[in-house]
Amino acid sequence: MPEHEHLIGLLLGTEDDWPRAFEALVERLPVVEHGGERHVFRTERITNEAFDLRATPRYELVIDRLGWWYDLAREWIKKCALMNDVYLLNNPFTFQAMEKHSAYCAMIRLGLKVPETWMVPHKLPAPMHRREYMAAKLEHMAARYNRPFDLDEIGSEIGYPLYMKPFDGGQWVGVTRIADAAALHAQYDASGERLMHLQASVEGFDVFARSLSIGAETTVMRFDPDAAMHERYRVEHDFLAAGCGREVVTISRLVNAFFRWEFNSCENLVRGEEVYPIDYANASPDVALTSLHYYFPWAMGALVKWCVFCVVTGRRMAIDQDKRRYFDVGDRDDLSYEQKLEEYRRLADDYFQVEAYEDFCATSLPSIRELVVGYFGSPEFDDLLVGVVRSVFPGHEEESMVARHRGLVGAWLRDQEAA
């Protein structure tokens, strides 16, 4: 039986916790048999260096956590996709949509319940760093064509309270709750060169749900944005009614299939039986051990399974986006909102090959659950957990935080055994 060795590349920034867990799981993988062939896997961390555009990379799949932030890495992965068919998590050609504005526009077009949202011009004109003559042209253009606008009128149109948030932001940086017109003017004046959205607040919501999607799998977690980072993901089950839970998963997969993202998180506010998506474009979703704790083993197991599935089955990364299929559904007047959601779910599940993925995991990775449980219950992982926790929390909190994270991962292990 032929045997193939596959190399998965990790393109990383400063993070080290989840990569170590991912590497340990891949190292423990048994030989994967599929289609009459045997497959073995290795991982390697990618370094940033000069590269020949015609050089052939050694990687079949790259988990990219750097391209969004670092130009050299971004151009390297784009070259790998265009010239070498390297499979990438995520698609670098949709990074522009990661600035949230495109995602808002697309999901409004598809009929999702995005709160009322406006974009307002920069308080201060953005500088043109590249060419002095371009700066002069920009100033001339602004004088001729930039129209004054009434900030009070827009605030009244949206209604208070509202949120001001950077169109390209992340990690809640620059997000401000605005109570009245005076606060709106003060925050707008302070926004400087940042281009901002104003978005209606969903008052009286019952649940803030954050979903993490990795390929064909999605986990929905109850989220508390006002808590400390290590306490934001609350360990609760069945906190959403079945219909709302399915809608949150469907929205998450729709966003990812539409933009060709496979490693992304989405945020939805649930009020009664209404689901309002408010943020769903995260190029490097939070998968830190100290953030996810209880959910960390699931995330690492799902990431390993999706990478193996893509490589072994020869799944091709879709550079083209084929958005028209989704718009054709969104533009139909004869479908109810619920019917559109079901059609979106069908399109998204088809894109992610959910049925084929589940069959692959059952037949070619039959022992993956035991492997994941075994690793996260091992002394090796405990050493990783202790080291990570001690590197994140101050000395006087170390022991209590180690105990807390051990307890949360232990709860996940007990739940797996019970299942």
N, C-alpha and C positions, 0 to 999 in steps of 0.2 A: 504494500500500500504506500503510495507516494507521501512524503512528508514535507511540509513547507514551514519555514520559519518566518514569522512576521514581526516587524519592529514598529512599535507605537512610540511616537515622539511626544514629549511634554514640553511645551513652549511656555515658560513660567516667568513670573515676576519675583516677588519676595516670598510668596507662600511656600510652605514646606510640609504642612501637616497632612493635607489630603493627598499630595503627591506620594508621600511615603506610604500611606495606607494603600493607595492604588497600586503602587509598585509591588508591595508585599502580596496583594491579592493576585496580581498577574503572575508573579513568581510561583505562586502555589497552584496555578491552573494546571490541571492534568492535560494530557494531549487531547485536543478536540477533534473528534471524527465527524466528518460531514462529506456527503457525496462521494464516498469511496476514497477519501484522502484524509491525511492526518495533519493537524495544524498545531504548532507551538508558538508561543509569544514571548517577546522580550520588550522591555521599555528602555528609553534613553532620554535624558534631559538634553534639550537642544541649546546650543550656544549661539550667540549672536556674533556674526562675523561677515567679512566680505564674501560675496558669492558670485559665481559665474552663472549667468542666466541660462546657459545651456547645460549646466551640471544636473545630473540626475540624483535627487535625494534618496536616501536609503529607507525613508519612512513610508509606510503604506497608509498610516492614519496619524494625524496630529491633533492633540487636544490643545487648542490655542487659548491661552489666558493673558497674552501680552499684546497681540496685534492691535487691539483697540487703543492701546496707550502709546505704542512705540512704533514709529514709522518703519524702521529697518525690518522689524519682525513682520509688520503688516505686508510690506512689499515682498518679502520672502515667501509668505504663505500664498499670496496672490499668484506669484510665479509658479509655485508648486501645484496650485489648482489648475491654472491655465495650460501649463506645459507638461505636467507629469501625472495628472489624475490622482493626486494625493487626496485622501478623504480628510476633510477638516471639520472640526467642531469649534466654532461656528463658521458660516459662510462669510468670508471677508468682504464680498461684494455688496452686502446689505448693511455694512457698518453705518452708512449714512442714515439708515432708518433707525439705528440704535439711539439717535438723538431724541427719540420719543415723539417729536412732532409728526414724522411720517407715520409712526405707529398709531397715533391718535387719528390722523386723517383716514388711514386705511380702515380702521375699525369703525369709525363713524360711517364711512361709506358702506360697510358691510352690515350696518344696522345695530351695532352693539350700543349698550346704554352708557356711553361715555358722558360724564357730566359736561355741562355747558363750558366750552373752552375758547378763549381768545388768545391771540398772540399780539403783543404790543411792541413797538419799535424800541431799540436801545435807548436808554436815557442819555448815554453818551455815545457818539458815533464810534464804531469799532475801528481801531487804527489799522492801516495797511502797512504791514511791516516789510513787504517784499520790494516794493518799488515806490520811490518818492512821487514819480509822475502819476502813479495810480492813486495815491492819496489825494493829490490835487484834483484828479478826475472825480473821485468819490465826493469830495467837498463840493465841487461844481454840480454834480448830479443831485446831491442832497438839497442844495439851494434851489434847484429848478423843480424837483419832483417830490421831495418828501413833504407830505401833507401834515399839518398839525391835527391832533386828535384830542378828544375830550375824555380824559381818564375817568372823571367822575361819571360820565354817561355810561362808559363801559362797565364800571363797577356797579352802577345801578342796574344795568341790563342783566348782569350775571347774578347779582344779589349777594348780600353779606350773611354770614361769613364766606370768604372765598380763600383760595390758596394762590400765592404767587410762587412759581417754580421755574427754574432754568429749563429751557427747551432741550438742553443737552446734558442735564445734570445726572447725578447718581449719588447713592448713599445718603440721600436726604440733604445734601449740601445746597444751601441757598433756598430751601423750601420754607415758606413763611405763611402762617395763618393770619389772614387779614380780617379784622373785626369791623372796620368802618372806613369811610372815605379818608379820614386823616391818616390812618395807618397805611392805607393804600398809597397815598402820596409819599409818605415817609419811606416806605420800603421801595417804591419805584425810584425815588431819588437816590437811594443807596445802592441800587442794582448796577449802576455804572455802565460798563460795556457789555454786560450779560444780556442776551436776548431772552425774554421771559414770556411764559404763559400765565394767564389768569384763568383759574378753573373753579367752578362752583364746588362748594363743599357738600358732601352727602351727610346731612345732619341726621342724628338719631339712628345711625347704622347699628346693627346687632353684632356683626362679626367682621373683623378684618382678616381676610384669608390670603395667605401667600402660598402660591403653588410653585414647586420646583419641578421642571420637566427635564428629563435626560432621555433623549431619543423617544422611544415608544412608551415610556413610563412617566407618570405624573403623580406626585404626592402633594396633597393639600394640607397646609398647616395653619393653625390659628396663630395669628401674629399680633404682637403688641408693640407698635412703633415707639411708644413713649418709654418703654422699659430699657434697662441696660442691655447691651448687645447680647450677652450670654443668656438673657431671660426673655428675649423677644419671641422665640418660637416656643409656644406652650404645648406641652404634651397632653393633648386631648383628642379623643376619638369620637366620631359621630356627632360633631358639633354643628354640622350642616344637615338640613333636610336632604333627602336623597336627590330630589330634583335640583336643588341649588348646588349640591356637590357635583352632580353631573355637568351642570352648566359651567361651573368654575373650571373643571377639567377640560370641557369642550373649548372654552375661550382660550385656555392656555395652549392647547394643541393647535387650535386655529391660528393663533398668532405665530406660533413656531413654524407650522407648515407654510403659512403665507409668506413669511420672510426667510424660510430655509434656515431657521435656528434650531439647534438640537440640544443646547445646554443653556437654559434660560429660566428666569423666574418671572412670575406675574403677580400683581396685586389686585385684589377685588374687594370692594365693600359690599356686604350683603345686608339689606334692610328688608325685613319680612321675607317675601319670596322674590325680591328684585335683586339682581346682581349688577353692580356697577364697576367695570374695569377702570382703574385709575393709573396703573403703571405696569408696563409689560414689555420693556425693552432693556435688558440687562446683559451686556456683552460678556461680563464675567460674574455670574451669579454667586452669591455668598455660599460657599460650601465648607467654611471653616469648621473644624471640630468643635471649637468653643462656642460657635453660633448654633450649629445644627444639633449637637450632642446626641439626643435620642435618635434623630433621623440620619445621622452621619453614616452609620453602616448601610442603611438602605441606599443612600446616594452613591456610595462607593461601589456597592454591588451592581447597581443599575448602570453605572458608568463602565464598569468592566464588561458587563453583558452586551451593552450596545456597541462598544468598540469591537468586541470579538464577532458579533453578528455582522457588522458592516464589513469587516475585513474578510471573514471566511466566506460569506455569501457573495462577495464581489459587488456590494451595493455601491453605486456611483453617486458622488456628490453632485447635487443639482445646482449648477451655476446659474442656469436660467430659472426664472421664478414663476412664470405662467400664472400671473395674478388674475387674468381674465376669467378663469373658471370660478373664482370666488366672487368677483364682481357680478358675474352673470346670475349668481344666486342672490346676492345682496340687492340687485336692482329689480328683482321680481316683485310685483305688487300682489300676485295671487298666493304668496306664501306668508303664513303667519311668522312671528318672531320664533316661535318654538320649532316650526318646520324648517326655517332657515338654519337654526342651530343644529338640527339633526343632519341636514345636508352638509353643513360645514364639518360636523364630526365625521361624516362618511369620507369627505375629501381628505381631512387631516389624517384619519386612521389609515386611509389608503396610501397617503404619502409616506407615513412612517412604517408601513408594512406591519401593522400591529399583529395581525393574525399570523403572518409568517415568522415574526419575531418571537411570539409566544411559543409557536411550534418548535422553533430552533432551540430556544432555551430548554424546552421539555425534552427534546431528543438528543441534542448535541452538548448541552450543559446540564445534565441531570443531577449532578452533585454540587451545583454552584451554591445552593442555599446552605448546605452543610459546610462548604468551604468558607463562606462568608461568616457564618456563625462561629466556626472554629477559630478563624483569625481574630475576630473581635472579642472572643473570650480567652485569648492567649496572653501569656506574659509579654510577648513581643509588642502587642498592641498596648498593653497597660503601660509599658515603658514609654511608648510614644505619647500616650495620653498624659502621663505625669510630666514629661518634658515640655509638651506644648502648653499645658495649663500653667506650669511654673514660669514659662516665658511670657505669658500674657498678663497674669494677675500680679499685683504687688505682694511682697513677701508675707505680710500679715494675713493675706487671704489665701495663700497657696494651699494649705492643707484642707481648708473647708471647700475650696473650689475643686481640688482633686477628688475629694469625697463626693461632691455633687455630680461631677461628670462621670465618675465611676458608677454612681447610682443610676444615672440616666441611661448610659449604655447598657448597664446590667438589666434595667427594665426592658429595654429592647430585646435583649437576649432571652429573657424570660418569656416575653410575648411570642417570640419565634418558637420557642420550645412548646408553648401552650398551643400554638397554631398547628 
